[in-house]
Amino acid sequence: MTENWESIYSTPLPHRAELAKALLLEHDIPAVVTTSQSSSYPTIGWGKNEVHVLVKDAILAKVILENEATFS
Protein backbone atom coordinates (compact mmCIF):
# COMPACT_ATOMS: atom_id res chain seq x y z
CA MET A 1 0.00 0.00 0.00
CA THR A 2 1.75 3.11 -1.17
CA GLU A 3 -1.12 5.52 -0.56
CA ASN A 4 -2.28 6.82 2.82
CA TRP A 5 -5.45 5.42 4.34
CA GLU A 6 -7.57 7.02 7.05
CA SER A 7 -9.97 5.42 9.50
CA ILE A 8 -13.39 7.03 9.10
CA TYR A 9 -15.69 4.67 10.99
CA SER A 10 -15.21 2.41 13.99
CA THR A 11 -17.61 -0.09 15.56
CA PRO A 12 -17.47 -3.21 17.73
CA LEU A 13 -19.95 -4.86 15.33
CA PRO A 14 -18.30 -6.38 12.24
CA HIS A 15 -21.49 -6.40 10.16
CA ARG A 16 -21.87 -2.62 10.55
CA ALA A 17 -18.34 -2.08 9.27
CA GLU A 18 -19.09 -4.28 6.25
CA LEU A 19 -22.33 -2.37 5.57
CA ALA A 20 -20.42 0.92 5.70
CA LYS A 21 -17.83 -0.48 3.29
CA ALA A 22 -20.56 -1.64 0.89
CA LEU A 23 -22.24 1.78 0.97
CA LEU A 24 -18.95 3.50 0.16
CA LEU A 25 -18.22 1.07 -2.67
CA GLU A 26 -21.64 1.93 -4.17
CA HIS A 27 -20.34 5.51 -4.39
CA ASP A 28 -17.08 4.34 -6.01
CA ILE A 29 -15.01 5.02 -2.90
CA PRO A 30 -12.50 2.22 -2.27
CA ALA A 31 -12.75 1.02 1.33
CA VAL A 32 -11.26 -1.71 3.48
CA VAL A 33 -12.25 -3.10 6.87
CA THR A 34 -9.68 -3.90 9.51
CA THR A 35 -10.45 -5.91 12.62
CA SER A 36 -8.53 -5.86 15.87
CA GLN A 37 -10.37 -8.41 17.94
CA SER A 38 -8.97 -10.13 20.98
CA SER A 39 -7.96 -13.68 20.15
CA SER A 40 -8.38 -14.54 23.82
CA TYR A 41 -12.08 -13.68 23.84
CA PRO A 42 -13.34 -13.80 20.23
CA THR A 43 -16.99 -14.46 21.09
CA ILE A 44 -17.39 -11.61 23.57
CA GLY A 45 -16.98 -8.98 20.89
CA TRP A 46 -14.16 -7.04 22.50
CA GLY A 47 -12.67 -5.66 19.39
CA LYS A 48 -12.72 -2.84 16.97
CA ASN A 49 -13.71 -2.95 13.33
CA GLU A 50 -12.60 0.07 11.35
CA VAL A 51 -13.44 1.23 7.85
CA HIS A 52 -10.52 2.86 6.08
CA VAL A 53 -10.56 4.94 2.90
CA LEU A 54 -7.91 6.85 1.00
CA VAL A 55 -7.12 10.20 2.61
CA LYS A 56 -8.32 12.03 -0.50
CA ASP A 57 -11.77 10.39 -0.13
CA ALA A 58 -12.11 10.70 3.65
CA ILE A 59 -14.26 13.83 3.85
CA LEU A 60 -16.71 12.65 1.20
CA ALA A 61 -16.88 9.20 2.77
CA LYS A 62 -17.72 10.67 6.19
CA VAL A 63 -20.48 12.80 4.67
CA ILE A 64 -21.94 9.77 2.88
CA LEU A 65 -21.96 7.70 6.05
CA GLU A 66 -23.49 10.53 8.09
CA ASN A 67 -26.25 11.21 5.56
CA GLU A 68 -27.04 7.81 4.11
CA ALA A 69 -26.17 5.16 6.69
CA THR A 70 -29.16 3.99 8.72
CA PHE A 71 -27.32 1.35 10.77
CA SER A 72 -25.42 3.67 13.12
Residue pairs with C-beta under 8 A, 6 or more apart in sequence:
3 54
3 55
4 54
4 55
5 32
5 52
5 53
5 54
5 55
6 52
6 53
6 54
6 55
6 58
7 50
7 51
7 52
8 51
8 52
8 53
8 58
8 61
8 62
8 65
9 17
9 20
9 50
9 51
9 65
9 72
10 48
10 49
10 50
10 51
11 17
11 20
11 48
11 49
11 72
12 45
12 46
12 47
12 48
12 49
13 45
13 49
14 33
14 35
14 49
16 49
16 71
16 72
17 33
17 35
17 49
17 50
17 51
18 33
19 69
19 71
20 31
20 51
20 65
20 69
20 71
20 72
21 31
21 32
21 33
21 51
23 64
23 65
23 68
23 69
24 30
24 31
24 51
24 53
24 61
24 64
24 65
25 31
27 60
27 61
27 64
29 53
29 54
29 57
29 60
29 61
29 64
30 53
30 54
30 57
31 51
31 52
31 53
31 61
32 51
32 52
33 49
33 50
33 51
33 52
34 49
34 50
34 52
35 47
35 48
35 49
35 50
36 47
36 48
36 50
37 45
37 46
37 47
37 48
37 49
38 44
38 46
38 47
51 61
53 61
65 72
